Amino acid sequence: MSDLLTIYGQQFSSRLLIGSALYPSPHCMSEAIKASGSDIVTVSLRRQNSTTAGDDFWQLIKNTGLTVLPNTAGCHSVQEVLTLAQMCREVFATDWIKLELIGDDYNLQPDPVALLEAAQKLLELGFKVLPYCTDDLVICQRLVNLGCEVIMPWAAPIGTGKGILNPYAIQSIRERLPDTTLIVDAGLGVPSHACKAMEMGVDAVLLNSAIAGAKDPVLMAHAFANATLAGRQSYLAGAMAEKSTAAPSTPTLGMPVWHQFNE
């Protein structure tokens, strides 16, 4: 049975999206991306430049052969987002855009009001919008109502590595938006966090700091790939129901009874 990730009508075999920032070296980035098994890599046009180093970076990204997902990292206003998104569309020849619009510089929380406005305008311009947002159900619902087919709520503030701080919120989004592609983005720190998210039924996870910031990014990319797959398989298999009392794994009903006889 096919189990592919669908994003705006395109299908992918991997459910792990990977970022391209913060690696100790370009070679390490390339090897970690390869080890992750990901089909999609995120890039930030704003955080690169037109120097030779910048050109080399783009060539490395192209050499991966992966689908590129540009993002609007670093934007603080709707106009910044619109300008950068149109530049990304020209540079990368794609209508995909990961919408990031920061409202607070301390915890890098997305601005919920401006995010909705930016998403609407990008959709009107023909972009396929993947909005990075908090785990607020109402914001997610409104983004979907605007036309976003993908929602990317955080597990925790970006770069914290704390894992899913509010499992109830993520589960509520999954249950209330069953037909929306749900990608947990930001805040995952270790492979077990990714596994937990996938076990909850989210469609994919996006990782950057957790891999790039590891002592061995390549090995960590392998670990996250395995954890993401394990979590997905667990979700599809259907976990046993939790119980408040112990239950023997081997039933006693029907078992032979052995009697001890005295000689």
C-alpha positions in Angstrom: 0.0 0.0 0.0 1.3 3.4 -1.0 1.9 5.8 1.9 3.1 9.1 0.3 3.2 12.6 1.7 1.1 15.0 -0.4 1.8 18.7 -0.6 -0.2 20.8 -3.0 -0.8 17.8 -5.2 2.8 16.6 -5.3 3.7 13.3 -3.6 6.9 12.5 -1.8 8.2 9.3 -0.2 9.9 10.9 2.8 8.0 12.6 5.6 11.0 14.5 6.9 11.7 18.0 5.5 15.2 19.4 6.2 16.7 22.8 6.5 19.9 24.1 5.0 21.1 26.5 7.7 23.6 26.4 10.6 25.7 23.5 9.5 29.4 23.6 10.4 30.4 23.3 6.7 28.8 23.1 3.3 30.1 19.5 3.0 28.5 18.6 6.3 25.2 20.1 5.1 25.3 18.1 1.9 26.0 14.8 3.7 23.4 15.4 6.4 20.7 16.3 3.8 21.6 13.1 1.9 21.5 11.0 5.2 18.1 12.4 6.1 16.5 10.8 3.0 14.4 13.9 2.6 12.8 14.9 -0.7 12.4 18.6 0.3 15.0 21.1 1.5 14.2 24.6 2.8 16.3 27.6 1.9 16.4 31.3 2.9 17.1 33.8 0.2 17.4 36.6 2.7 20.1 34.9 4.6 22.3 34.4 1.6 24.1 36.8 -0.7 25.2 37.2 -4.3 28.9 36.6 -3.5 30.9 33.6 -4.7 30.1 31.8 -1.4 26.4 32.4 -2.0 26.7 31.0 -5.6 28.5 27.9 -4.3 25.7 27.4 -1.7 23.0 27.5 -4.4 25.0 25.0 -6.5 25.2 22.6 -3.5 21.4 22.9 -3.1 20.8 22.2 -6.7 23.1 19.2 -6.6 21.0 17.6 -4.0 18.2 17.2 -6.6 15.6 17.8 -4.0 12.5 20.0 -4.2 13.4 23.4 -2.9 11.1 25.1 -0.4 12.1 28.8 -0.1 11.1 30.6 3.1 10.6 34.1 4.2 12.8 33.8 7.3 13.6 37.1 9.0 10.6 39.0 7.8 8.7 41.2 10.2 6.0 42.8 8.0 3.6 41.8 5.3 5.3 43.9 2.7 8.7 42.3 3.5 7.1 38.9 3.0 5.5 39.8 -0.3 8.7 41.3 -1.7 10.9 38.3 -0.6 8.4 35.7 -1.8 8.3 37.2 -5.3 12.1 37.3 -5.4 12.2 33.6 -4.3 9.7 32.7 -7.1 12.0 34.3 -9.6 15.2 32.8 -8.3 13.9 29.3 -7.7 11.2 29.1 -10.3 8.7 27.8 -7.9 5.3 28.9 -6.5 6.0 27.2 -3.2 6.8 29.4 -0.2 7.2 28.7 3.4 5.6 31.7 5.0 7.4 33.0 8.1 6.4 36.3 9.6 7.9 36.9 13.1 5.9 39.0 15.6 8.3 38.7 18.6 12.0 38.7 18.5 12.4 37.0 21.9 10.7 33.7 21.2 10.3 34.2 17.4 6.6 33.6 17.6 4.8 34.2 14.3 2.5 37.3 14.2 -0.9 35.7 14.0 -2.7 38.8 12.6 -0.1 39.7 10.0 0.3 36.0 9.1 -3.3 35.8 8.0 -3.0 38.9 5.9 0.2 37.8 4.3 -1.1 34.3 3.5 -4.2 35.8 1.8 -2.2 38.1 -0.4 0.3 35.4 -1.3 -2.5 33.0 -2.3 -4.0 35.8 -4.4 -0.7 36.1 -6.1 -0.7 32.4 -7.0 1.7 31.1 -4.4 1.3 27.7 -2.7 1.6 28.8 0.9 3.0 26.7 3.7 2.6 28.9 6.8 4.7 28.5 9.9 2.4 29.3 12.8 1.8 28.5 16.5 -0.3 25.6 17.6 -3.4 27.8 17.9 -6.4 25.9 16.4 -8.3 29.0 15.4 -5.4 30.5 13.5 -4.9 27.1 11.7 -8.5 26.9 10.8 -8.5 30.4 9.4 -5.4 29.7 7.3 -7.1 26.7 5.9 -10.2 28.7 5.2 -8.1 31.2 3.2 -6.9 28.4 1.0 -3.7 27.0 2.6 -3.6 23.2 2.0 -0.6 22.8 4.4 -0.3 24.1 8.0 3.0 24.1 9.9 2.5 24.6 13.6 5.4 24.7 16.0 6.0 22.1 18.6 7.9 24.7 20.7 9.6 28.0 19.9 12.1 27.6 17.1 15.6 26.4 18.1 14.6 25.4 21.6 14.6 21.6 21.1 12.0 21.2 23.8 9.7 18.9 21.8 6.0 19.1 21.7 5.0 21.4 24.6 1.3 21.1 24.1 0.3 17.7 22.7 -3.3 18.5 23.2 -3.1 21.4 20.8 -1.4 19.4 18.1 -3.8 16.6 18.5 -6.7 19.0 18.3 -5.4 20.5 15.1 -5.0 17.0 13.6 -8.5 16.0 14.6 -10.3 19.2 13.5 -8.4 19.5 10.2 -8.2 15.9 9.1 -7.8 16.7 5.4 -5.1 19.3 5.7 -1.4 18.3 5.4 0.0 18.9 8.9 3.7 19.4 9.3 5.2 20.0 12.7 7.9 22.7 12.3 10.2 24.1 15.0 11.1 23.0 18.5 11.9 19.4 18.0 15.2 18.5 19.5 15.8 14.7 19.5 14.5 11.8 17.3 12.0 10.7 19.9 10.3 14.1 19.6 9.8 13.4 15.8 8.6 9.9 16.5 6.0 11.2 19.0 4.7 13.8 16.5 4.3 11.2 13.8 2.6 8.8 16.2 0.0 11.6 16.8 -0.9 11.5 13.1 0.9 14.5 11.7 1.9 14.1 8.1 5.5 15.2 8.4 8.2 17.0 10.4 10.5 19.8 9.4 14.0 19.9 11.1 17.0 22.1 11.0 18.6 23.1 14.3 18.2 19.6 15.8 20.3 18.1 13.0 22.6 21.0 12.1 23.4 21.6 15.8 24.2 18.1 16.7 27.8 17.0 17.4 27.5 14.7 14.4 24.8 16.1 12.0 25.1 13.3 9.6 24.4 10.6 12.2 21.6 12.7 13.7 20.0 13.0 10.3 20.0 9.2 10.0 18.5 9.0 13.5 15.7 11.4 12.7 14.9 9.6 9.4 14.5 6.4 11.3 12.4 8.0 14.0 10.1 9.7 11.6 9.5 6.4 9.8 9.0 4.5 13.0 6.5 7.0 14.2 4.5 6.9 11.0 4.5 3.1 11.0 3.3 3.1 14.6 0.5 5.5 13.7 -0.6 3.4 10.8 -0.4 0.2 12.9 -2.7 1.6 15.6 -1.3 1.6 19.2 -2.9 -0.5 21.9 -5.2 1.2 24.2 -3.8 2.5 27.5 -5.1 0.9 30.7 -5.2 2.0 34.3 -4.5 -1.5 35.6 -2.0 -4.2 34.7 -3.0 -7.0 32.4 -1.0 -10.1 31.8 0.4 -10.6 28.3 -0.3 -14.4 28.7 -3.9 -15.1 29.7 -4.5 -17.7 32.4 -7.9 -18.8 31.0 -7.6 -22.3 29.5 -4.1 -22.9 30.9 -3.4 -26.3 32.4 -3.2 -26.5 36.2 -0.3 -28.4 37.6 -0.8 -30.2 40.9 2.0 -31.2 43.2 1.6 -34.7 44.7 3.4 -35.8 47.8 5.1 -39.2 47.5 
